[in-house]
Amino acid sequence: MKKITTFLSLLCAAVFAQNSAIIVDSAQLENIPWLSYGEALDEAKEDKKIVLIEFYAKWCIPCHEMEKTVFRDPEVLSELKSNFHFVKLDIEKKDTILCEGERLLTPTCVRNWELGGVPAFAVVGREKGDIRHLSIGDYKKRPFLRFLNAIKSKEQGKN
């Protein structure tokens, strides 16, 4: 009887812990400051923040891992909200976006920008949607923060 009680107690604790984690994840997901591409360009013209695009695909495992970890970190969220307009673009979705001064489908822009894989991160100009900086590959928290700081340093005084 004691073993059954212990087992049931552990099972209840595990279920409670799992449900608590789901609630935290849902709350944190709402805090990710993603905008549409058009919104980001429009807002950046007004407030001069940097437009940073994450290119992803539904099948991209490192993309999902970054979403679960890096993009939910309070320090990363604070940096993104303070200095960037953050956009997620699905490389396979056929949305029309501005790239290199033309309105083209996302897959066409991806080819024109020569993205070699996902996840990829790009800073684009506010006026023409031209690529200013491109980085391909996934990041952990600290390297991603270093990447964001390097972008801020390079972009100071432009546009």
NULOLO-193323 format. One record per atom (N, C-alpha, C): residue number from 1; residue in three letters; atom name; z, y, x. Coordinates in steps of 0.2 Angstrom, whole numbers, plus 2048, in hexadecimal, padded with zeros to 3 digits. Layout:
// residues N
+-----+-----+------+-----+-------+------+
:   n : res : atom :  up : north : east :
+-----+-----+------+-----+-------+------+
: NUM : ala :   CA :   Z :     Y :    X :
...
+-----+-----+------+-----+-------+------+
***
This chain:
// residues 159
+-----+-----+------+-----+-------+------+
:   n : res : atom :  up : north : east :
+-----+-----+------+-----+-------+------+
:   1 : met :    N : 800 :   7FA :  804 :
:   1 : met :   CA : 800 :   800 :  800 :
:   1 : met :    C : 800 :   806 :  804 :
:   2 : lys :    N : 804 :   806 :  80A :
:   2 : lys :   CA : 804 :   80C :  80E :
:   2 : lys :    C : 7FD :   80D :  811 :
:   3 : lys :    N : 7F9 :   808 :  813 :
:   3 : lys :   CA : 7F3 :   809 :  816 :
:   3 : lys :    C : 7EE :   80C :  811 :
:   4 : ile :    N : 7EF :   80A :  80B :
:   4 : ile :   CA : 7EA :   80D :  806 :
:   4 : ile :    C : 7EC :   814 :  805 :
:   5 : thr :    N : 7F2 :   816 :  804 :
:   5 : thr :   CA : 7F4 :   81D :  803 :
:   5 : thr :    C : 7F2 :   821 :  809 :
:   6 : thr :    N : 7F3 :   81F :  80F :
:   6 : thr :   CA : 7F1 :   822 :  815 :
:   6 : thr :    C : 7E9 :   823 :  815 :
:   7 : phe :    N : 7E5 :   81E :  813 :
:   7 : phe :   CA : 7DE :   81E :  813 :
:   7 : phe :    C : 7DC :   824 :  80E :
:   8 : leu :    N : 7DF :   824 :  808 :
:   8 : leu :   CA : 7DD :   828 :  803 :
:   8 : leu :    C : 7DF :   830 :  805 :
:   9 : ser :    N : 7E4 :   830 :  808 :
:   9 : ser :   CA : 7E6 :   837 :  80B :
:   9 : ser :    C : 7E1 :   83A :  810 :
:  10 : leu :    N : 7DF :   835 :  814 :
:  10 : leu :   CA : 7DA :   837 :  819 :
:  10 : leu :    C : 7D3 :   839 :  816 :
:  11 : leu :    N : 7D2 :   835 :  811 :
:  11 : leu :   CA : 7CB :   836 :  80D :
:  11 : leu :    C : 7CB :   83D :  80A :
:  12 : cys :    N : 7D1 :   83E :  806 :
:  12 : cys :   CA : 7D2 :   845 :  803 :
:  12 : cys :    C : 7D1 :   84A :  808 :
:  13 : ala :    N : 7D5 :   84A :  80D :
:  13 : ala :   CA : 7D4 :   84F :  812 :
:  13 : ala :    C : 7CD :   850 :  815 :
:  14 : ala :    N : 7CA :   84B :  816 :
:  14 : ala :   CA : 7C3 :   84B :  819 :
:  14 : ala :    C : 7BE :   84F :  813 :
:  15 : val :    N : 7BF :   84D :  80D :
:  15 : val :   CA : 7BB :   850 :  808 :
:  15 : val :    C : 7BD :   857 :  807 :
:  16 : phe :    N : 7C3 :   859 :  807 :
:  16 : phe :   CA : 7C5 :   860 :  807 :
:  16 : phe :    C : 7C2 :   864 :  80D :
:  17 : ala :    N : 7C3 :   861 :  813 :
:  17 : ala :   CA : 7C0 :   865 :  819 :
:  17 : ala :    C : 7B9 :   866 :  818 :
:  18 : gln :    N : 7B5 :   861 :  816 :
:  18 : gln :   CA : 7AE :   861 :  815 :
:  18 : gln :    C : 7AC :   866 :  810 :
:  19 : asn :    N : 7AF :   867 :  80B :
:  19 : asn :   CA : 7AE :   86C :  806 :
:  19 : asn :    C : 7B0 :   873 :  808 :
:  20 : ser :    N : 7B5 :   873 :  80C :
:  20 : ser :   CA : 7B7 :   87A :  80F :
:  20 : ser :    C : 7B1 :   87C :  813 :
:  21 : ala :    N : 7AF :   878 :  817 :
:  21 : ala :   CA : 7A9 :   87A :  81C :
:  21 : ala :    C : 7A3 :   87C :  818 :
:  22 : ile :    N : 7A2 :   879 :  813 :
:  22 : ile :   CA : 79C :   87B :  80F :
:  22 : ile :    C : 79D :   882 :  80C :
:  23 : ile :    N : 7A3 :   883 :  80A :
:  23 : ile :   CA : 7A4 :   88A :  807 :
:  23 : ile :    C : 7A3 :   88F :  80C :
:  24 : val :    N : 7A6 :   88E :  812 :
:  24 : val :   CA : 7A5 :   893 :  818 :
:  24 : val :    C : 79E :   894 :  81A :
:  25 : asp :    N : 79A :   88E :  81A :
:  25 : asp :   CA : 793 :   88F :  81C :
:  25 : asp :    C : 790 :   893 :  817 :
:  26 : ser :    N : 791 :   892 :  810 :
:  26 : ser :   CA : 78D :   896 :  80B :
:  26 : ser :    C : 78F :   89D :  80C :
:  27 : ala :    N : 795 :   89F :  80D :
:  27 : ala :   CA : 797 :   8A6 :  80E :
:  27 : ala :    C : 794 :   8A9 :  814 :
:  28 : gln :    N : 794 :   8A5 :  819 :
:  28 : gln :   CA : 791 :   8A8 :  81F :
:  28 : gln :    C : 789 :   8A9 :  81F :
:  29 : leu :    N : 786 :   8A4 :  81B :
:  29 : leu :   CA : 77F :   8A5 :  81A :
:  29 : leu :    C : 77D :   8AB :  817 :
:  30 : glu :    N : 781 :   8AE :  812 :
:  30 : glu :   CA : 77F :   8B4 :  80F :
:  30 : glu :    C : 780 :   8BA :  813 :
:  31 : asn :    N : 783 :   8B9 :  819 :
:  31 : asn :   CA : 784 :   8BF :  81E :
:  31 : asn :    C : 77E :   8C0 :  823 :
:  32 : ile :    N : 77A :   8BB :  823 :
:  32 : ile :   CA : 774 :   8BB :  827 :
:  32 : ile :    C : 76F :   8C1 :  825 :
:  33 : pro :    N : 76E :   8C6 :  829 :
:  33 : pro :   CA : 76B :   8CC :  827 :
:  33 : pro :    C : 763 :   8CB :  827 :
:  34 : trp :    N : 760 :   8C6 :  824 :
:  34 : trp :   CA : 759 :   8C5 :  824 :
:  34 : trp :    C : 756 :   8CA :  81F :
:  35 : leu :    N : 750 :   8CD :  821 :
:  35 : leu :   CA : 74C :   8D1 :  81D :
:  35 : leu :    C : 745 :   8CE :  81C :
:  36 : ser :    N : 741 :   8D0 :  818 :
:  36 : ser :   CA : 73A :   8CF :  818 :
:  36 : ser :    C : 737 :   8D3 :  81D :
:  37 : tyr :    N : 731 :   8D0 :  81F :
:  37 : tyr :   CA : 72E :   8D4 :  825 :
:  37 : tyr :    C : 72C :   8DB :  823 :
:  38 : gly :    N : 729 :   8DC :  81D :
:  38 : gly :   CA : 728 :   8E3 :  81B :
:  38 : gly :    C : 72E :   8E7 :  81A :
:  39 : glu :    N : 733 :   8E5 :  818 :
:  39 : glu :   CA : 739 :   8E9 :  817 :
:  39 : glu :    C : 73C :   8EB :  81E :
:  40 : ala :    N : 73C :   8E6 :  823 :
:  40 : ala :   CA : 73E :   8E7 :  829 :
:  40 : ala :    C : 73A :   8ED :  82D :
:  41 : leu :    N : 733 :   8ED :  82C :
:  41 : leu :   CA : 72F :   8F2 :  82F :
:  41 : leu :    C : 730 :   8F9 :  82C :
:  42 : asp :    N : 731 :   8F9 :  825 :
:  42 : asp :   CA : 732 :   8FF :  821 :
:  42 : asp :    C : 739 :   902 :  823 :
:  43 : glu :    N : 73E :   8FE :  824 :
:  43 : glu :   CA : 745 :   900 :  825 :
:  43 : glu :    C : 745 :   903 :  82D :
:  44 : ala :    N : 742 :   8FF :  831 :
:  44 : ala :   CA : 742 :   901 :  838 :
:  44 : ala :    C : 73F :   908 :  839 :
:  45 : lys :    N : 73A :   909 :  835 :
:  45 : lys :   CA : 737 :   910 :  836 :
:  45 : lys :    C : 73C :   916 :  834 :
:  46 : glu :    N : 740 :   914 :  830 :
:  46 : glu :   CA : 745 :   919 :  82E :
:  46 : glu :    C : 74B :   919 :  833 :
:  47 : asp :    N : 74E :   913 :  835 :
:  47 : asp :   CA : 754 :   913 :  838 :
:  47 : asp :    C : 753 :   912 :  840 :
:  48 : lys :    N : 74D :   910 :  842 :
:  48 : lys :   CA : 74B :   90F :  849 :
:  48 : lys :    C : 74F :   908 :  84C :
:  49 : lys :    N : 751 :   904 :  847 :
:  49 : lys :   CA : 754 :   8FD :  84A :
:  49 : lys :    C : 74E :   8F9 :  84C :
:  50 : ile :    N : 74F :   8F4 :  850 :
:  50 : ile :   CA : 74A :   8F0 :  853 :
:  50 : ile :    C : 749 :   8EA :  84E :
:  51 : val :    N : 742 :   8E9 :  84D :
:  51 : val :   CA : 740 :   8E3 :  848 :
:  51 : val :    C : 73F :   8DD :  84D :
:  52 : leu :    N : 744 :   8D8 :  84B :
:  52 : leu :   CA : 744 :   8D2 :  84F :
:  52 : leu :    C : 742 :   8CC :  84A :
:  53 : ile :    N : 73D :   8C8 :  84B :
:  53 : ile :   CA : 73A :   8C3 :  847 :
:  53 : ile :    C : 73D :   8BC :  84A :
:  54 : glu :    N : 73F :   8B8 :  846 :
:  54 : glu :   CA : 740 :   8B1 :  848 :
:  54 : glu :    C : 73A :   8AD :  845 :
:  55 : phe :    N : 736 :   8AA :  849 :
:  55 : phe :   CA : 731 :   8A6 :  846 :
:  55 : phe :    C : 734 :   89F :  846 :
:  56 : tyr :    N : 733 :   89B :  840 :
:  56 : tyr :   CA : 736 :   895 :  83F :
:  56 : tyr :    C : 731 :   890 :  83B :
:  57 : ala :    N : 733 :   88A :  83A :
:  57 : ala :   CA : 730 :   886 :  836 :
:  57 : ala :    C : 735 :   881 :  832 :
:  58 : lys :    N : 734 :   87F :  82D :
:  58 : lys :   CA : 738 :   87B :  829 :
:  58 : lys :    C : 73A :   874 :  82D :
:  59 : trp :    N : 735 :   872 :  831 :
:  59 : trp :   CA : 736 :   86C :  835 :
:  59 : trp :    C : 73A :   86D :  83B :
:  60 : cys :    N : 73B :   873 :  83D :
:  60 : cys :   CA : 73E :   875 :  844 :
:  60 : cys :    C : 745 :   874 :  844 :
:  61 : ile :    N : 747 :   86E :  847 :
:  61 : ile :   CA : 74F :   86D :  848 :
:  61 : ile :    C : 752 :   872 :  84C :
:  62 : pro :    N : 750 :   874 :  852 :
:  62 : pro :   CA : 754 :   87A :  855 :
:  62 : pro :    C : 755 :   880 :  851 :
:  63 : cys :    N : 750 :   882 :  84D :
:  63 : cys :   CA : 750 :   887 :  848 :
:  63 : cys :    C : 756 :   886 :  843 :
:  64 : his :    N : 757 :   881 :  840 :
:  64 : his :   CA : 75C :   87F :  83C :
:  64 : his :    C : 763 :   87F :  83F :
:  65 : glu :    N : 763 :   87D :  846 :
:  65 : glu :   CA : 769 :   87D :  849 :
:  65 : glu :    C : 76C :   884 :  84B :
:  66 : met :    N : 767 :   888 :  84D :
:  66 : met :   CA : 769 :   88F :  84E :
:  66 : met :    C : 76B :   893 :  848 :
:  67 : glu :    N : 768 :   891 :  842 :
:  67 : glu :   CA : 76A :   894 :  83C :
:  67 : glu :    C : 771 :   892 :  83A :
:  68 : lys :    N : 773 :   88C :  83C :
:  68 : lys :   CA : 77A :   889 :  83A :
:  68 : lys :    C : 77F :   88C :  83F :
:  69 : thr :    N : 77D :   88E :  845 :
:  69 : thr :   CA : 782 :   890 :  84A :
:  69 : thr :    C : 781 :   897 :  84C :
:  70 : val :    N : 77C :   898 :  850 :
:  70 : val :   CA : 77B :   89F :  853 :
:  70 : val :    C : 77B :   8A4 :  84E :
:  71 : phe :    N : 777 :   8A4 :  848 :
:  71 : phe :   CA : 776 :   8A9 :  843 :
:  71 : phe :    C : 77C :   8AA :  83F :
:  72 : arg :    N : 781 :   8A5 :  83F :
:  72 : arg :   CA : 787 :   8A6 :  83B :
:  72 : arg :    C : 78D :   8A9 :  83F :
:  73 : asp :    N : 78C :   8A9 :  846 :
:  73 : asp :   CA : 791 :   8AC :  84A :
:  73 : asp :    C : 793 :   8B3 :  849 :
:  74 : pro :    N : 799 :   8B5 :  848 :
:  74 : pro :   CA : 79B :   8BC :  846 :
:  74 : pro :    C : 798 :   8C1 :  84B :
:  75 : glu :    N : 798 :   8C0 :  852 :
:  75 : glu :   CA : 796 :   8C4 :  857 :
:  75 : glu :    C : 78E :   8C5 :  856 :
:  76 : val :    N : 78B :   8C0 :  855 :
:  76 : val :   CA : 784 :   8C0 :  855 :
:  76 : val :    C : 782 :   8C4 :  84E :
:  77 : leu :    N : 785 :   8C3 :  849 :
:  77 : leu :   CA : 784 :   8C6 :  843 :
:  77 : leu :    C : 785 :   8CE :  843 :
:  78 : ser :    N : 78A :   8CF :  847 :
:  78 : ser :   CA : 78C :   8D7 :  848 :
:  78 : ser :    C : 786 :   8DA :  84C :
:  79 : glu :    N : 784 :   8D7 :  851 :
:  79 : glu :   CA : 77F :   8DA :  855 :
:  79 : glu :    C : 778 :   8DA :  851 :
:  80 : leu :    N : 777 :   8D5 :  84D :
:  80 : leu :   CA : 770 :   8D6 :  849 :
:  80 : leu :    C : 771 :   8DB :  844 :
:  81 : lys :    N : 776 :   8DC :  841 :
:  81 : lys :   CA : 777 :   8E1 :  83C :
:  81 : lys :    C : 777 :   8E8 :  83F :
:  82 : ser :    N : 77A :   8E9 :  844 :
:  82 : ser :   CA : 77B :   8EF :  848 :
:  82 : ser :    C : 774 :   8F2 :  84A :
:  83 : asn :    N : 770 :   8ED :  84D :
:  83 : asn :   CA : 76A :   8F0 :  851 :
:  83 : asn :    C : 763 :   8ED :  84F :
:  84 : phe :    N : 763 :   8E9 :  84B :
:  84 : phe :   CA : 75D :   8E5 :  849 :
:  84 : phe :    C : 75B :   8E5 :  842 :
:  85 : his :    N : 755 :   8E4 :  840 :
:  85 : his :   CA : 753 :   8E2 :  83A :
:  85 : his :    C : 750 :   8DB :  83B :
:  86 : phe :    N : 753 :   8D6 :  838 :
:  86 : phe :   CA : 752 :   8CF :  83A :
:  86 : phe :    C : 74E :   8CB :  835 :
:  87 : val :    N : 748 :   8C8 :  837 :
:  87 : val :   CA : 744 :   8C5 :  832 :
:  87 : val :    C : 743 :   8BE :  834 :
:  88 : lys :    N : 742 :   8BA :  82F :
:  88 : lys :   CA : 740 :   8B3 :  830 :
:  88 : lys :    C : 739 :   8B2 :  82D :
:  89 : leu :    N : 735 :   8AF :  831 :
:  89 : leu :   CA : 72E :   8AE :  82F :
:  89 : leu :    C : 72C :   8A7 :  830 :
:  90 : asp :    N : 72B :   8A3 :  82B :
:  90 : asp :   CA : 728 :   89C :  82B :
:  90 : asp :    C : 721 :   89C :  82E :
:  91 : ile :    N : 720 :   899 :  833 :
:  91 : ile :   CA : 71A :   899 :  836 :
:  91 : ile :    C : 714 :   896 :  832 :
:  92 : glu :    N : 716 :   892 :  82D :
:  92 : glu :   CA : 711 :   88E :  829 :
:  92 : glu :    C : 710 :   891 :  822 :
:  93 : lys :    N : 714 :   896 :  821 :
:  93 : lys :   CA : 714 :   89A :  81A :
:  93 : lys :    C : 70E :   89F :  81A :
:  94 : lys :    N : 70A :   89F :  815 :
:  94 : lys :   CA : 704 :   8A4 :  815 :
:  94 : lys :    C : 706 :   8AA :  812 :
:  95 : asp :    N : 70B :   8AE :  815 :
:  95 : asp :   CA : 70C :   8B5 :  813 :
:  95 : asp :    C : 708 :   8BA :  817 :
:  96 : thr :    N : 706 :   8BF :  814 :
:  96 : thr :   CA : 702 :   8C4 :  817 :
:  96 : thr :    C : 707 :   8C9 :  81B :
:  97 : ile :    N : 706 :   8CA :  821 :
:  97 : ile :   CA : 70B :   8CE :  825 :
:  97 : ile :    C : 707 :   8D3 :  82A :
:  98 : leu :    N : 70A :   8D8 :  82C :
:  98 : leu :   CA : 706 :   8DD :  831 :
:  98 : leu :    C : 707 :   8DA :  838 :
:  99 : cys :    N : 701 :   8D9 :  83B :
:  99 : cys :   CA : 702 :   8D7 :  842 :
:  99 : cys :    C : 6FC :   8DA :  846 :
: 100 : glu :    N : 6FE :   8DE :  84B :
: 100 : glu :   CA : 6F9 :   8E2 :  84F :
: 100 : glu :    C : 6F5 :   8E6 :  84B :
: 101 : gly :    N : 6F8 :   8EA :  846 :
: 101 : gly :   CA : 6F5 :   8EF :  842 :
: 101 : gly :    C : 6F1 :   8EC :  83C :
: 102 : glu :    N : 6F0 :   8E5 :  83B :
: 102 : glu :   CA : 6EC :   8E2 :  836 :
: 102 : glu :    C : 6F1 :   8DE :  831 :
: 103 : arg :    N : 6EF :   8DE :  82B :
: 103 : arg :   CA : 6F3 :   8D9 :  826 :
: 103 : arg :    C : 6EF :   8D3 :  826 :
: 104 : leu :    N : 6F3 :   8CE :  829 :
: 104 : leu :   CA : 6F1 :   8C7 :  82A :
: 104 : leu :    C : 6F6 :   8C2 :  827 :
: 105 : leu :    N : 6F3 :   8BC :  826 :
: 105 : leu :   CA : 6F8 :   8B6 :  824 :
: 105 : leu :    C : 6FC :   8B4 :  82A :
: 106 : thr :    N : 702 :   8B2 :  829 :
: 106 : thr :   CA : 707 :   8B1 :  82E :
: 106 : thr :    C : 704 :   8AC :  833 :
: 107 : pro :    N : 701 :   8A6 :  831 :
: 107 : pro :   CA : 6FF :   8A1 :  836 :
: 107 : pro :    C : 6F9 :   8A5 :  83A :
: 108 : thr :    N : 6F5 :   8A9 :  838 :
: 108 : thr :   CA : 6F1 :   8AD :  83C :
: 108 : thr :    C : 6F4 :   8B1 :  841 :
: 109 : cys :    N : 6F9 :   8B5 :  83F :
: 109 : cys :   CA : 6FD :   8B9 :  844 :
: 109 : cys :    C : 700 :   8B4 :  849 :
: 110 : val :    N : 703 :   8AF :  847 :
: 110 : val :   CA : 706 :   8AA :  84C :
: 110 : val :    C : 701 :   8A8 :  851 :
: 111 : arg :    N : 6FB :   8A6 :  84F :
: 111 : arg :   CA : 6F6 :   8A5 :  854 :
: 111 : arg :    C : 6F4 :   8AB :  858 :
: 112 : asn :    N : 6F3 :   8B0 :  855 :
: 112 : asn :   CA : 6F1 :   8B6 :  859 :
: 112 : asn :    C : 6F7 :   8B8 :  85E :
: 113 : trp :    N : 6FD :   8B7 :  85C :
: 113 : trp :   CA : 703 :   8B9 :  861 :
: 113 : trp :    C : 704 :   8B3 :  866 :
: 114 : glu :    N : 700 :   8AE :  865 :
: 114 : glu :   CA : 701 :   8A8 :  86A :
: 114 : glu :    C : 708 :   8A5 :  86A :
: 115 : leu :    N : 70B :   8A4 :  864 :
: 115 : leu :   CA : 712 :   8A1 :  865 :
: 115 : leu :    C : 711 :   89A :  867 :
: 116 : gly :    N : 715 :   898 :  86B :
: 116 : gly :   CA : 714 :   891 :  86E :
: 116 : gly :    C : 718 :   88C :  86B :
: 117 : gly :    N : 71D :   88E :  866 :
: 117 : gly :   CA : 721 :   889 :  863 :
: 117 : gly :    C : 727 :   88D :  85F :
: 118 : val :    N : 72B :   88A :  85C :
: 118 : val :   CA : 730 :   88D :  858 :
: 118 : val :    C : 737 :   889 :  85A :
: 119 : pro :    N : 73C :   88D :  85A :
: 119 : pro :   CA : 73D :   894 :  858 :
: 119 : pro :    C : 73A :   898 :  85D :
: 120 : ala :    N : 738 :   89E :  85B :
: 120 : ala :   CA : 735 :   8A3 :  85F :
: 120 : ala :    C : 738 :   8AA :  85C :
: 121 : phe :    N : 739 :   8AE :  861 :
: 121 : phe :   CA : 73C :   8B5 :  85F :
: 121 : phe :    C : 737 :   8BA :  861 :
: 122 : ala :    N : 736 :   8BF :  85D :
: 122 : ala :   CA : 731 :   8C4 :  85F :
: 122 : ala :    C : 734 :   8CB :  85D :
: 123 : val :    N : 733 :   8D0 :  861 :
: 123 : val :   CA : 734 :   8D7 :  85F :
: 123 : val :    C : 72D :   8DA :  85E :
: 124 : val :    N : 72D :   8DD :  858 :
: 124 : val :   CA : 726 :   8E0 :  856 :
: 124 : val :    C : 727 :   8E8 :  855 :
: 125 : gly :    N : 722 :   8EB :  857 :
: 125 : gly :   CA : 722 :   8F2 :  856 :
: 125 : gly :    C : 722 :   8F4 :  84E :
: 126 : arg :    N : 725 :   8FA :  84D :
: 126 : arg :   CA : 726 :   8FC :  846 :
: 126 : arg :    C : 720 :   8FE :  842 :
: 127 : glu :    N : 71B :   901 :  846 :
: 127 : glu :   CA : 715 :   903 :  843 :
: 127 : glu :    C : 70F :   8FE :  842 :
: 128 : lys :    N : 70E :   8FA :  847 :
: 128 : lys :   CA : 708 :   8F6 :  847 :
: 128 : lys :    C : 70A :   8EE :  847 :
: 129 : gly :    N : 710 :   8ED :  847 :
: 129 : gly :   CA : 712 :   8E6 :  847 :
: 129 : gly :    C : 70F :   8E2 :  84E :
: 130 : asp :    N : 70F :   8E6 :  853 :
: 130 : asp :   CA : 70D :   8E3 :  85A :
: 130 : asp :    C : 713 :   8E0 :  85D :
: 131 : ile :    N : 712 :   8DA :  861 :
: 131 : ile :   CA : 717 :   8D7 :  864 :
: 131 : ile :    C : 719 :   8DB :  86A :
: 132 : arg :    N : 71F :   8DC :  86B :
: 132 : arg :   CA : 722 :   8E0 :  871 :
: 132 : arg :    C : 725 :   8DB :  876 :
: 133 : his :    N : 729 :   8D6 :  873 :
: 133 : his :   CA : 72D :   8D1 :  877 :
: 133 : his :    C : 72C :   8CB :  873 :
: 134 : leu :    N : 72C :   8C5 :  877 :
: 134 : leu :   CA : 72B :   8BF :  874 :
: 134 : leu :    C : 72F :   8BA :  878 :
: 135 : ser :    N : 733 :   8B6 :  874 :
: 135 : ser :   CA : 737 :   8B0 :  878 :
: 135 : ser :    C : 736 :   8AA :  873 :
: 136 : ile :    N : 735 :   8A5 :  877 :
: 136 : ile :   CA : 734 :   89E :  873 :
: 136 : ile :    C : 73A :   89A :  875 :
: 137 : gly :    N : 73D :   897 :  870 :
: 137 : gly :   CA : 742 :   892 :  872 :
: 137 : gly :    C : 748 :   893 :  86E :
: 138 : asp :    N : 74D :   88F :  86E :
: 138 : asp :   CA : 753 :   890 :  86A :
: 138 : asp :    C : 759 :   892 :  86F :
: 139 : tyr :    N : 75E :   895 :  86C :
: 139 : tyr :   CA : 763 :   898 :  870 :
: 139 : tyr :    C : 76A :   896 :  86E :
: 140 : lys :    N : 76F :   896 :  872 :
: 140 : lys :   CA : 776 :   895 :  870 :
: 140 : lys :    C : 778 :   89D :  86F :
: 141 : lys :    N : 77E :   89D :  86D :
: 141 : lys :   CA : 781 :   8A4 :  86C :
: 141 : lys :    C : 780 :   8A9 :  871 :
: 142 : arg :    N : 783 :   8A7 :  877 :
: 142 : arg :   CA : 784 :   8AC :  87D :
: 142 : arg :    C : 77D :   8AE :  87F :
: 143 : pro :    N : 778 :   8A9 :  880 :
: 143 : pro :   CA : 771 :   8AB :  882 :
: 143 : pro :    C : 76E :   8AF :  87D :
: 144 : phe :    N : 76F :   8AE :  877 :
: 144 : phe :   CA : 76C :   8B2 :  872 :
: 144 : phe :    C : 76E :   8B9 :  872 :
: 145 : leu :    N : 775 :   8BA :  873 :
: 145 : leu :   CA : 777 :   8C1 :  873 :
: 145 : leu :    C : 775 :   8C4 :  879 :
: 146 : arg :    N : 774 :   8C1 :  87F :
: 146 : arg :   CA : 771 :   8C4 :  885 :
: 146 : arg :    C : 769 :   8C6 :  883 :
: 147 : phe :    N : 766 :   8C1 :  880 :
: 147 : phe :   CA : 75F :   8C3 :  87E :
: 147 : phe :    C : 75F :   8C9 :  879 :
: 148 : leu :    N : 763 :   8CA :  875 :
: 148 : leu :   CA : 763 :   8D0 :  870 :
: 148 : leu :    C : 765 :   8D6 :  874 :
: 149 : asn :    N : 76A :   8D6 :  879 :
: 149 : asn :   CA : 76B :   8DB :  87D :
: 149 : asn :    C : 766 :   8DD :  882 :
: 150 : ala :    N : 762 :   8D9 :  884 :
: 150 : ala :   CA : 75C :   8DA :  888 :
: 150 : ala :    C : 757 :   8DE :  884 :
: 151 : ile :    N : 756 :   8DB :  87E :
: 151 : ile :   CA : 751 :   8DF :  87A :
: 151 : ile :    C : 753 :   8E6 :  878 :
: 152 : lys :    N : 759 :   8E7 :  877 :
: 152 : lys :   CA : 75C :   8EE :  875 :
: 152 : lys :    C : 75A :   8F2 :  87B :
: 153 : ser :    N : 75C :   8F0 :  881 :
: 153 : ser :   CA : 75B :   8F4 :  887 :
: 153 : ser :    C : 753 :   8F6 :  888 :
: 154 : lys :    N : 74F :   8F1 :  887 :
: 154 : lys :   CA : 748 :   8F2 :  888 :
: 154 : lys :    C : 745 :   8F7 :  882 :
: 155 : glu :    N : 748 :   8F6 :  87C :
: 155 : glu :   CA : 745 :   8FA :  877 :
: 155 : glu :    C : 748 :   901 :  876 :
: 156 : gln :    N : 74D :   903 :  87A :
: 156 : gln :   CA : 750 :   90A :  879 :
: 156 : gln :    C : 74B :   90F :  87B :
: 157 : gly :    N : 74A :   914 :  877 :
: 157 : gly :   CA : 745 :   919 :  878 :
: 157 : gly :    C : 73E :   918 :  876 :
: 158 : lys :    N : 73C :   911 :  874 :
: 158 : lys :   CA : 735 :   910 :  871 :
: 158 : lys :    C : 735 :   911 :  86A :
: 159 : asn :    N : 72F :   913 :  867 :
: 159 : asn :   CA : 72E :   914 :  860 :
: 159 : asn :    C : 734 :   919 :  85D :
+-----+-----+------+-----+-------+------+
***
